[in-house]
Amino acid sequence: MFADIKRIEAEWRARMHKALSFDGVDDYVEIANPLPITNQITIISLIKLIEHKEEWYVVDERTDKYRLGVDYYDMVTWVTKVDNTGDMLSLDNVFTEDKVGQWIQCGAVHDASVGIKRIFINGEVVAEKTNAPVGLFTDLGKTAIGRWWGSLAYNIPGYIAHVSIYNRALSESEIKYLYHNPFDPIDPDHLVLWLNPAGIDVANSKWWDLSGKGNHGTIHGATEVKLVEDEVIVK
């Protein structure tokens, strides 16, 4: 699943000219507005660890309605709660030490209308279940990027260049397309959060939501990092 990441980096070209750097201690971005999620959700992120850490999260909703990150044993973990029924899908030994320094697409889907749940790494399904809870995501709160609300011990140590959240369950082919075209906002009607490098504004402590939905993020401590030629190949 990691074999062709350098070729994909070349395709990203200069559009990924910068990212936010998170120190793994207390840096994060806060989306104050509850996102309009009903019974389907897709999360897509582009991340690069700068050190190995066994537990961290890239996205977390304040009341644990959705949470994507890494738990014990380098295990990518996708936690959701619909109609107050919690559920977890996970896969061991994904973000191992040898993945430090690589740009990785980490994504997840939960279609709570039919009970399908998937985790994607670099455009490929790596874990799936078809008996996940069905129902509605209710009483949502704010969303964190780069941390778990329950503890600062789970903050990500690395770069985040892109986070998008859809209130629709994207298909496998759409996820794969976004791996190759991460800055193409497919299905903008269902795109409720679109954080990408163009929206990074550390001078005003904002990561502006470019989806047009107004779900802007407030930066807490994270800093801008410019990506150099050996990280993003510019042609």
C-alpha positions as CSV (number, residue, x, y, z in Angstrom):
1,M,0.0,0.0,0.0
2,F,3.0,2.3,0.3
3,A,4.9,1.3,-2.8
4,D,4.1,4.2,-5.2
5,I,4.0,7.1,-2.8
6,K,6.9,8.9,-4.4
7,R,5.2,8.9,-7.8
8,I,2.0,10.3,-6.2
9,E,4.0,13.0,-4.5
10,A,5.3,14.1,-7.9
11,E,1.7,14.3,-9.1
12,W,0.8,16.6,-6.2
13,R,3.4,19.2,-7.5
14,A,3.5,22.6,-6.0
15,R,-0.1,22.6,-4.8
16,M,1.1,21.1,-1.6
17,H,3.7,23.8,-1.0
18,K,3.1,23.9,2.8
19,A,1.5,22.1,5.7
20,L,0.8,22.5,9.4
21,S,3.4,21.1,11.8
22,F,2.1,19.6,15.0
23,D,4.5,19.0,17.9
24,G,2.8,15.9,19.3
25,V,2.4,17.7,22.7
26,D,-0.3,20.3,22.6
27,D,-0.7,21.5,19.0
28,Y,-4.1,21.1,17.3
29,V,-6.7,22.8,15.2
30,E,-10.3,23.3,16.5
31,I,-13.4,23.4,14.3
32,A,-16.0,25.0,16.5
33,N,-19.0,24.5,14.3
34,P,-20.7,21.0,14.5
35,L,-20.4,19.5,11.1
36,P,-23.7,18.6,9.3
37,I,-23.2,14.8,9.4
38,T,-26.4,12.6,9.4
39,N,-25.9,9.0,8.6
40,Q,-22.9,8.9,6.3
41,I,-19.3,10.3,6.7
42,T,-16.0,10.1,4.9
43,I,-12.7,11.5,6.2
44,I,-9.7,12.0,4.1
45,S,-6.3,13.2,5.4
46,L,-2.8,13.6,4.1
47,I,-0.3,13.3,6.9
48,K,3.4,12.8,7.5
49,L,4.8,11.6,10.8
50,I,8.1,13.3,11.9
51,E,8.6,10.8,14.7
52,H,7.2,7.5,15.7
53,K,4.4,7.5,18.3
54,E,2.1,4.6,19.0
55,E,-1.0,6.6,19.9
56,W,-2.3,9.7,18.1
57,Y,-5.3,11.0,16.3
58,V,-5.8,13.1,13.2
59,V,-9.5,13.8,13.6
60,D,-11.8,13.6,16.6
61,E,-15.3,14.8,17.3
62,R,-15.8,16.2,20.8
63,T,-18.4,13.5,21.8
64,D,-16.6,10.6,20.1
65,K,-19.1,10.4,17.2
66,Y,-16.1,10.0,14.9
67,R,-12.4,9.6,15.6
68,L,-9.6,8.5,13.2
69,G,-6.1,7.9,14.2
70,V,-3.7,5.3,15.7
71,D,-4.0,3.3,18.9
72,Y,-1.8,0.7,20.5
73,Y,0.6,-1.4,18.3
74,D,0.6,1.2,15.5
75,M,-3.0,0.2,14.9
76,V,-5.0,2.5,12.6
77,T,-8.3,2.9,14.3
78,W,-11.7,4.2,13.1
79,V,-14.2,4.9,15.9
80,T,-17.8,6.0,15.4
81,K,-21.0,6.3,17.4
82,V,-24.4,6.3,15.8
83,D,-27.6,6.5,17.9
84,N,-25.2,6.2,20.9
85,T,-24.0,2.8,19.8
86,G,-20.2,2.9,19.6
87,D,-18.1,0.8,17.1
88,M,-14.5,0.4,16.2
89,L,-12.7,-0.9,13.1
90,S,-8.9,-1.3,13.3
91,L,-5.9,-2.8,11.7
92,D,-2.6,-3.5,13.4
93,N,0.9,-2.6,12.4
94,V,0.1,0.2,9.8
95,F,2.0,3.3,11.1
96,T,5.2,1.5,12.1
97,E,8.5,3.2,12.5
98,D,9.5,2.7,8.9
99,K,6.6,4.9,7.8
100,V,8.0,8.0,9.6
101,G,8.9,10.6,6.9
102,Q,6.4,9.4,4.3
103,W,3.3,11.2,3.1
104,I,0.3,9.0,3.6
105,Q,-3.3,9.3,2.8
106,C,-5.4,8.0,5.7
107,G,-9.1,7.9,5.2
108,A,-12.2,6.3,6.6
109,V,-15.9,5.8,5.7
110,H,-19.0,4.9,7.7
111,D,-22.2,4.5,5.9
112,A,-24.7,4.2,8.8
113,S,-27.6,3.8,6.4
114,V,-26.4,0.2,5.5
115,G,-23.8,-0.6,8.2
116,I,-20.7,-0.5,6.0
117,K,-17.4,0.8,7.5
118,R,-14.0,1.0,5.8
119,I,-10.4,2.3,6.4
120,F,-8.3,3.4,3.5
121,I,-4.5,3.8,3.3
122,N,-3.2,5.4,0.1
123,G,-6.4,4.8,-1.9
124,E,-6.7,1.1,-0.9
125,V,-9.2,-0.6,1.5
126,V,-7.2,-2.1,4.3
127,A,-10.0,-2.9,6.7
128,E,-13.8,-3.3,6.3
129,K,-16.9,-4.5,8.1
130,T,-20.4,-4.8,6.8
131,N,-22.2,-5.2,10.2
132,A,-21.4,-1.7,11.6
133,P,-24.1,0.1,13.5
134,V,-26.9,1.8,11.5
135,G,-28.6,5.0,12.5
136,L,-27.8,8.7,12.8
137,F,-24.9,10.7,14.0
138,T,-26.7,13.0,16.6
139,D,-25.8,15.8,18.9
140,L,-22.4,16.5,17.3
141,G,-20.0,18.9,18.8
142,K,-16.7,20.5,17.7
143,T,-14.0,18.7,15.8
144,A,-10.3,18.6,16.6
145,I,-7.6,18.1,14.0
146,G,-4.4,16.6,15.3
147,R,-5.5,15.5,18.7
148,W,-8.0,13.4,20.8
149,W,-10.2,15.6,23.0
150,G,-9.8,13.1,25.9
151,S,-6.1,13.7,26.4
152,L,-3.3,15.8,24.9
153,A,-1.2,12.6,25.1
154,Y,-2.7,11.5,21.8
155,N,-1.6,14.6,19.7
156,I,0.0,13.8,16.4
157,P,3.7,14.4,16.0
158,G,4.0,15.4,12.3
159,Y,2.6,17.4,9.4
160,I,-1.0,17.6,8.2
161,A,-1.4,19.1,4.7
162,H,-5.0,18.2,4.0
163,V,-8.2,17.2,5.8
164,S,-11.6,16.8,4.1
165,I,-14.8,15.6,5.5
166,Y,-17.9,14.6,3.4
167,N,-21.4,13.9,4.7
168,R,-21.6,11.1,2.2
169,A,-19.9,7.7,2.1
170,L,-17.5,8.0,-0.9
171,S,-17.0,4.9,-3.0
172,E,-13.7,3.0,-3.3
173,S,-13.1,4.5,-6.7
174,E,-13.7,8.0,-5.4
175,I,-11.2,7.4,-2.6
176,K,-8.6,6.1,-5.0
177,Y,-9.2,9.1,-7.3
178,L,-8.6,11.5,-4.3
179,Y,-5.3,9.6,-3.6
180,H,-4.1,10.6,-7.0
181,N,-5.9,14.0,-7.0
182,P,-6.0,15.1,-3.4
183,F,-6.8,18.7,-4.1
184,D,-9.8,18.1,-6.4
185,P,-12.9,18.7,-4.2
186,I,-15.1,16.1,-5.8
187,D,-18.8,16.3,-4.9
188,P,-18.7,19.9,-3.4
189,D,-22.3,19.7,-2.3
190,H,-21.4,17.0,0.3
191,L,-18.0,18.4,1.2
192,V,-18.5,20.0,4.6
193,L,-14.9,20.6,5.5
194,W,-12.0,21.2,3.2
195,L,-8.7,22.2,4.8
196,N,-5.8,22.3,2.4
197,P,-2.5,24.3,2.2
198,A,-4.1,27.3,0.5
199,G,-6.1,27.9,3.7
200,I,-3.3,27.9,6.2
201,D,-3.0,31.3,7.8
202,V,-0.9,31.1,10.9
203,A,-0.7,34.9,11.1
204,N,-4.4,34.9,12.0
205,S,-4.3,31.5,13.8
206,K,-6.7,30.2,11.2
207,W,-6.9,27.2,8.9
208,W,-9.6,28.5,6.5
209,D,-12.3,26.0,5.3
210,L,-12.3,26.2,1.5
211,S,-15.5,24.1,1.1
212,G,-17.6,27.3,1.3
213,K,-19.4,25.9,4.3
214,G,-17.7,28.3,6.8
215,N,-16.3,25.6,9.1
216,H,-13.0,27.4,9.7
217,G,-10.4,26.0,12.1
218,T,-8.6,27.9,14.9
219,I,-4.9,27.0,15.1
220,H,-3.6,26.2,18.6
221,G,0.1,26.1,18.5
222,A,0.7,24.4,15.2
223,T,3.1,26.1,12.9
224,E,3.4,26.5,9.1
225,V,6.1,24.4,7.5
226,K,7.2,25.0,3.9
227,L,7.8,21.8,1.9
228,V,11.0,21.7,0.1
229,E,12.0,19.9,-3.1
230,D,12.9,16.6,-1.7
231,E,9.4,16.3,-0.1
232,V,7.3,17.5,-3.1
233,I,8.8,17.1,-6.6
234,V,7.9,20.1,-8.7
235,K,7.9,19.8,-12.4
